[in-house]
């Protein structure tokens, strides 16, 4: 139980760090196929592996936060949305290799 509470605190801190570290959409040299869409975001489900998510989105994304503690490895990967919608993005949180959370802003 104690490890789970520690892991949740780390996850919360990682989300906060990801928001600060996230690049603005449109500031990269990504091709349109590398942007995440709302439809792709909606297909991402808890329990999926990173490879499954990469297959859906069509690109690797950018690791914006990573932490390992008490047997839990948490990685947050960010994808830019279409640069027409400035700042649009999605973050997917993986814990021990599988999706445990996701968030998006401005995806169409």
C-alpha positions as a Python dict, from the first residue, in 0.01 Angstrom:
ca = {
    (1, 'X'): (0, 0, 0),
    (2, 'X'): (284, 237, 90),
    (3, 'X'): (455, 169, -246),
    (4, 'X'): (132, 243, -430),
    (5, 'X'): (94, 579, -253),
    (6, 'X'): (454, 667, -336),
    (7, 'X'): (399, 569, -699),
    (8, 'X'): (86, 787, -723),
    (9, 'X'): (277, 1086, -581),
    (10, 'X'): (550, 1029, -837),
    (11, 'X'): (292, 1003, -1112),
    (12, 'X'): (136, 1334, -1007),
    (13, 'X'): (475, 1504, -998),
    (14, 'X'): (562, 1358, -1338),
    (15, 'X'): (242, 1503, -1489),
    (16, 'X'): (334, 1846, -1353),
    (17, 'X'): (686, 1817, -1494),
    (18, 'X'): (552, 1705, -1830),
    (19, 'X'): (332, 2012, -1857),
    (20, 'X'): (632, 2235, -1793),
    (21, 'X'): (865, 2049, -2026),
    (22, 'X'): (626, 2010, -2317),
    (23, 'X'): (731, 2190, -2638),
    (24, 'X'): (482, 2409, -2817),
    (25, 'X'): (314, 2247, -3113),
    (26, 'X'): (439, 2379, -3444),
    (27, 'X'): (792, 2435, -3308),
    (28, 'X'): (921, 2104, -3441),
    (29, 'X'): (1006, 1958, -3779),
    (30, 'X'): (753, 1676, -3756),
    (31, 'X'): (565, 1560, -4063),
    (32, 'X'): (183, 1558, -4055),
    (33, 'X'): (188, 1179, -4012),
    (34, 'X'): (375, 1224, -3682),
    (35, 'X'): (110, 1447, -3521),
    (36, 'X'): (-148, 1286, -3298),
    (37, 'X'): (-518, 1328, -3380),
    (38, 'X'): (-816, 1305, -3146),
    (39, 'X'): (-920, 982, -3319),
    (40, 'X'): (-578, 829, -3250),
    (41, 'X'): (-584, 959, -2892),
    (42, 'X'): (-928, 802, -2837),
    (43, 'X'): (-797, 462, -2954),
    (44, 'X'): (-531, 456, -2680),
    (45, 'X'): (-651, 245, -2387),
    (46, 'X'): (-521, 156, -2041),
    (47, 'X'): (-302, -154, -2049),
    (48, 'X'): (-161, -93, -2399),
    (49, 'X'): (214, -112, -2448),
    (50, 'X'): (429, 171, -2581),
    (51, 'X'): (469, -20, -2910),
    (52, 'X'): (91, -45, -2948),
    (53, 'X'): (56, 330, -2889),
    (54, 'X'): (338, 405, -3138),
    (55, 'X'): (160, 189, -3394),
    (56, 'X'): (-161, 389, -3347),
    (57, 'X'): (1, 733, -3362),
    (58, 'X'): (262, 650, -3623),
    (59, 'X'): (555, 806, -3438),
    (60, 'X'): (759, 764, -3121),
    (61, 'X'): (666, 1091, -2949),
    (62, 'X'): (900, 1260, -2703),
    (63, 'X'): (978, 1139, -2352),
    (64, 'X'): (912, 1439, -2126),
    (65, 'X'): (942, 1274, -1784),
    (66, 'X'): (1080, 949, -1647),
    (67, 'X'): (1107, 814, -1294),
    (68, 'X'): (1186, 483, -1127),
    (69, 'X'): (1114, 423, -760),
    (70, 'X'): (983, 143, -538),
    (71, 'X'): (959, -101, -828),
    (72, 'X'): (759, 136, -1050),
    (73, 'X'): (899, 291, -1367),
    (74, 'X'): (687, 578, -1493),
    (75, 'X'): (744, 738, -1832),
    (76, 'X'): (539, 1019, -1985),
    (77, 'X'): (549, 1051, -2364),
    (78, 'X'): (419, 1359, -2543),
    (79, 'X'): (295, 1402, -2899),
    (80, 'X'): (222, 1732, -3073),
    (81, 'X'): (-117, 1789, -3231),
    (82, 'X'): (-177, 1961, -3562),
    (83, 'X'): (15, 2294, -3562),
    (84, 'X'): (-298, 2470, -3693),
    (85, 'X'): (-423, 2433, -3335),
    (86, 'X'): (-133, 2596, -3154),
    (87, 'X'): (-45, 2412, -2835),
    (88, 'X'): (-250, 2103, -2914),
    (89, 'X'): (-87, 1792, -2770),
    (90, 'X'): (-133, 1462, -2595),
    (91, 'X'): (55, 1296, -2311),
    (92, 'X'): (43, 925, -2237),
    (93, 'X'): (169, 792, -1905),
    (94, 'X'): (321, 445, -1898),
    (95, 'X'): (390, 263, -1574),
    (96, 'X'): (602, -52, -1594),
    (97, 'X'): (554, -48, -1970),
    (98, 'X'): (178, -10, -2001),
    (99, 'X'): (-62, 284, -2032),
    (100, 'X'): (-202, 399, -1699),
    (101, 'X'): (-319, 747, -1797),
    (102, 'X'): (-353, 993, -2080),
    (103, 'X'): (-439, 1360, -2129),
    (104, 'X'): (-487, 1586, -2429),
    (105, 'X'): (-542, 1951, -2506),
    (106, 'X'): (-684, 2097, -2826),
    (107, 'X'): (-684, 1786, -3043),
    (108, 'X'): (-936, 1779, -3324),
}
